[in-house]
């Protein structure tokens, strides 16, 4: 049997792992009596953890969101910073995806509602790409932009782009206005994809050059991106300087970080799950692109386009013929 302090930590870990626990199940997992579980729950409540009793044949327990953070004793800014760092950890640090997501769920569960709403507003598409020079990001700016994306509100901001920097200080002009579509990461930098209301076209903005203005503008109905998805849109925008005639996509049954290591910067890798990622790449021929996807030692599913599927079928037939015994 675990000592009291170790048992309390084990009980807290179980309560954080899923929403509801029958009392008898907790007792069996901890190898104690239901009465001991009740006493340990009381101890957690004394420490500030909001453990609620649930109804049922045997009764049970649930760890609810609290009115204030229990010890760890983070202040509000620290709690938000931890949650943002955990949500974006897989962008810059490889091999921590599952642990970061579990830690984020743990921190979020005990956050007050006012903080959970701020963290939930930050929805990020993780596109893994070999990094170049990183830029500093203001966390408050990131949360403000993320909130506008989630609320579908026109975002007003000052922007230090090439044109604005060429104008010199004090000559930046009126704020930019955009319908924010999505936050993405690319090569160690943050970008906002949005419909520029003044230029009447889709734009990508570097977040480190944006200074949001309050208040936001009116709500808007989201427009359809001129691409299959945000990954394809970003790939097209950033790879125009060296266009390849044949581009295709596949779903790999492997973590994004591992595939990105193997691709050596030759593909765009988007995390879509703990063991799944979307890979977009280009080549000078469809057969070459099919061979590129096939060189990874993992199972995968080709998404398209049809030319890629046809080339893969032809390549498979060629390999099959090459392994037949000579007659």
C-alpha positions in Angstrom: 0.0 0.0 0.0 1.2 3.5 -0.8 2.1 6.0 1.9 -0.5 8.8 2.4 1.4 11.5 0.5 2.2 9.1 -2.5 -1.4 7.9 -2.4 -2.8 11.4 -2.6 -0.6 12.1 -5.7 -1.8 8.9 -7.3 -5.4 9.7 -6.5 -5.0 13.2 -8.0 -3.4 11.8 -11.1 -6.3 9.4 -11.6 -8.9 12.1 -11.1 -7.2 14.2 -13.7 -7.0 11.3 -16.2 -10.7 11.1 -16.8 -13.9 12.9 -15.9 -15.8 10.5 -13.5 -14.5 7.7 -11.2 -16.7 5.3 -9.3 -15.6 5.2 -5.6 -15.1 1.4 -5.7 -12.9 1.6 -8.8 -10.7 4.2 -7.2 -10.4 2.1 -4.1 -9.4 -1.0 -6.2 -6.8 1.0 -8.2 -5.2 2.4 -5.1 -5.6 -0.9 -3.2 -7.3 0.8 -0.2 -10.9 0.8 1.2 -13.6 3.1 0.0 -13.4 4.8 3.4 -9.8 5.6 2.8 -10.6 7.1 -0.6 -13.2 9.3 1.1 -10.6 10.5 3.6 -8.1 11.2 0.9 -10.7 13.1 -1.2 -11.3 15.3 1.9 -7.5 16.0 2.1 -7.4 17.0 -1.5 -10.3 19.4 -0.9 -8.4 20.9 2.1 -5.5 21.5 -0.3 -7.8 23.4 -2.7 -8.6 20.8 -5.3 -12.3 21.0 -6.2 -13.2 17.3 -6.0 -17.0 16.8 -6.3 -19.0 13.8 -5.3 -21.1 12.2 -8.2 -24.3 10.2 -8.0 -24.6 6.6 -8.9 -25.1 3.1 -7.4 -21.7 3.2 -5.6 -21.1 7.0 -5.7 -18.1 8.5 -7.3 -15.8 11.5 -7.7 -15.0 14.2 -10.2 -12.3 16.8 -10.3 -14.0 20.0 -11.4 -12.6 23.3 -12.5 -11.9 25.5 -9.6 -12.6 29.1 -8.7 -8.9 29.6 -8.2 -5.8 27.6 -9.0 -4.9 25.1 -6.3 -1.2 24.8 -5.3 1.1 24.8 -7.8 0.3 28.5 -6.9 0.6 29.9 -10.4 -0.7 33.4 -10.8 -3.0 34.1 -13.8 -0.2 35.2 -16.2 2.0 32.2 -15.3 -0.9 29.8 -15.8 -1.7 31.2 -19.2 2.0 31.1 -20.2 2.3 27.5 -19.1 -0.8 26.5 -21.1 0.3 28.4 -24.2 3.8 26.9 -24.0 2.3 23.4 -23.7 -0.1 23.9 -26.6 2.7 25.0 -28.9 5.5 22.8 -27.5 5.4 20.4 -30.4 6.2 23.2 -32.8 9.7 23.7 -31.5 10.4 20.6 -29.4 10.3 17.1 -30.9 9.2 14.0 -29.0 7.0 15.7 -26.4 3.6 15.6 -28.2 1.7 13.2 -26.0 3.2 14.4 -22.7 2.6 18.0 -23.6 -1.1 17.3 -24.5 -1.6 15.4 -21.2 0.0 18.2 -19.2 -2.1 20.8 -21.0 -5.3 18.8 -20.1 -4.1 18.7 -16.5 -3.4 22.4 -16.2 -6.6 23.4 -18.1 -8.8 21.2 -15.9 -8.0 23.1 -12.7 -8.0 26.6 -14.3 -10.7 29.1 -13.5 -13.2 29.7 -16.3 -11.8 33.2 -17.1 -8.4 31.7 -17.9 -9.7 28.6 -19.7 -11.6 30.9 -22.2 -8.4 32.7 -23.0 -6.4 29.6 -23.6 -9.1 27.9 -25.6 -9.2 30.9 -27.9 -5.7 30.0 -29.1 -6.2 27.4 -31.8 -3.0 26.6 -33.8 -2.3 24.5 -36.8 1.1 22.9 -36.3 3.1 22.8 -39.5 6.5 21.2 -38.8 9.3 22.6 -40.9 13.0 22.9 -40.5 13.6 26.2 -38.6 15.4 29.3 -39.6 15.9 32.4 -37.4 13.1 32.6 -34.8 11.4 35.8 -33.9 10.1 36.9 -30.5 6.3 36.8 -30.1 4.3 38.8 -27.6 2.1 36.3 -25.8 -0.7 38.9 -25.3 -0.7 39.7 -29.0 -0.9 36.0 -29.8 -3.9 35.5 -27.5 -5.6 38.6 -28.9 -5.2 37.4 -32.4 -6.3 33.9 -31.5 -9.4 35.3 -29.8 -10.3 37.2 -33.0 -9.8 34.0 -35.1 -12.1 32.1 -32.8 -14.8 34.8 -32.5 -14.6 35.6 -36.3 -14.2 39.2 -35.6 -12.3 41.7 -37.9 -8.9 42.3 -36.5 -7.4 45.8 -36.6 -3.6 46.1 -36.2 -0.5 48.0 -36.9 2.0 46.1 -39.1 5.7 46.6 -39.5 6.0 45.1 -42.9 8.6 46.1 -45.6 6.3 48.8 -46.9 5.7 50.2 -43.5 9.3 50.1 -42.4 10.3 51.9 -45.6 7.9 54.7 -44.8 9.9 55.5 -41.6 8.7 56.1 -38.0 5.5 58.0 -37.6 4.4 57.4 -41.2 2.8 53.9 -40.9 -0.7 55.2 -41.7 -4.0 53.7 -40.6 -4.3 50.3 -39.1 -4.6 47.2 -41.3 -7.9 45.3 -41.3 -8.3 41.6 -41.9 -10.7 38.8 -41.5 -8.5 36.4 -39.5 -8.7 32.8 -40.7 -6.0 30.8 -39.0 -2.8 31.0 -36.9 0.0 28.8 -38.2 3.6 28.1 -37.4 6.3 27.8 -40.2 10.0 27.5 -39.8 10.0 28.8 -36.2 7.8 31.8 -36.9 4.1 32.5 -36.3 1.9 33.7 -39.1 -1.8 34.8 -39.4 -3.7 33.8 -42.5 -6.4 36.3 -43.3 -8.5 38.1 -45.9 -7.2 41.7 -46.1 -10.2 44.0 -46.4 -8.3 46.9 -47.9 -6.4 44.9 -50.5 -9.3 42.5 -51.2 -7.1 39.4 -51.2 -5.7 36.7 -49.0 -2.6 37.6 -47.0 -0.1 36.1 -44.6 1.1 38.3 -41.7 4.1 37.7 -39.5 2.7 37.8 -35.9 6.0 39.3 -34.5 5.3 42.3 -36.8 1.7 42.8 -35.7 0.4 45.1 -32.9 -3.3 44.5 -32.5 -5.6 47.5 -31.8 -8.7 47.5 -29.6 -11.5 47.0 -30.1 -12.0 44.4 -32.8 -14.3 45.1 -35.7 -17.6 43.4 -36.6 -18.1 39.7 -36.9 -17.9 38.1 -40.3 -18.8 34.9 -42.2 -15.7 33.0 -42.9 -14.5 32.8 -46.5 -13.3 29.7 -48.2 -9.5 29.5 -48.7 -8.3 29.3 -52.3 -6.7 25.9 -51.4 -7.6 22.5 -50.1 -6.6 23.6 -46.6 -4.4 25.9 -44.6 -1.4 23.7 -45.1 -1.7 23.7 -48.8 -2.3 27.4 -48.8 0.9 28.1 -46.8 2.9 25.7 -48.9 1.8 27.5 -52.1 2.6 30.9 -50.7 6.0 30.1 -49.3 7.3 27.9 -52.1 6.4 30.1 -55.1 10.1 31.0 -55.5 11.0 27.5 -56.4 7.8 25.9 -57.8 7.8 22.2 -58.6 5.4 21.0 -61.3 4.1 18.0 -59.4 2.7 18.4 -55.9 0.8 15.9 -53.8 -0.3 14.9 -50.3 -0.3 11.7 -48.2 -1.4 10.7 -44.7 1.5 9.0 -42.8 0.8 6.7 -39.9 3.7 8.2 -37.8 4.3 11.2 -35.6 4.9 14.5 -37.4 8.2 15.1 -35.6 9.7 11.8 -36.8 8.6 12.3 -40.4 9.9 15.8 -40.4 13.3 14.5 -39.3 13.3 11.9 -42.1 12.1 14.4 -44.8 15.1 16.7 -44.2 13.1 19.8 -45.2 11.8 18.3 -48.5 8.2 18.2 -47.3 5.6 20.1 -45.3 4.5 18.0 -42.3 1.3 18.8 -40.5 0.5 17.2 -37.1 -3.1 15.7 -37.2 -2.8 13.3 -34.3 -0.4 11.5 -31.9 0.6 8.9 -34.6 -0.7 10.6 -37.8 0.5 13.5 -40.0 -0.3 15.0 -43.3 2.7 15.3 -45.6 2.8 17.6 -48.7 5.7 17.5 -51.1 6.7 18.3 -54.6 8.9 16.8 -57.4 9.8 17.2 -61.0 7.7 14.1 -61.9 4.7 12.2 -60.5 6.7 9.0 -60.4 9.5 10.7 -58.5 6.9 12.1 -56.0 5.4 8.6 -55.5 8.9 7.2 -54.9 9.6 10.0 -52.4 6.5 9.1 -50.3 7.4 5.4 -50.6 10.9 5.8 -49.2 9.6 6.4 -45.7 9.5 3.1 -43.7 5.9 3.7 -42.5 2.4 2.9 -43.7 0.8 5.8 -45.6 -2.3 6.6 -47.6 -2.0 8.7 -50.7 -4.5 11.6 -50.8 -3.9 12.9 -54.3 -4.1 14.3 -56.9 -5.1 11.6 -59.3 -1.8 11.8 -61.2 0.0 10.9 -58.1 -2.2 7.8 -57.5 -1.7 6.7 -61.1 2.1 7.1 -60.8 2.1 5.1 -57.6 0.1 2.3 -59.2 2.5 2.2 -62.1 5.5 2.2 -59.8 4.0 -0.6 -57.7 3.6 -2.7 -60.9 7.2 -2.0 -61.9 8.5 -3.2 -58.5 6.3 -6.3 -58.6 7.7 -7.2 -62.0 11.3 -6.6 -60.8 10.9 -9.2 -58.1 9.5 -12.0 -60.2 11.8 -14.9 -61.0 13.3 -14.7 -64.5 11.8 -17.2 -66.9 
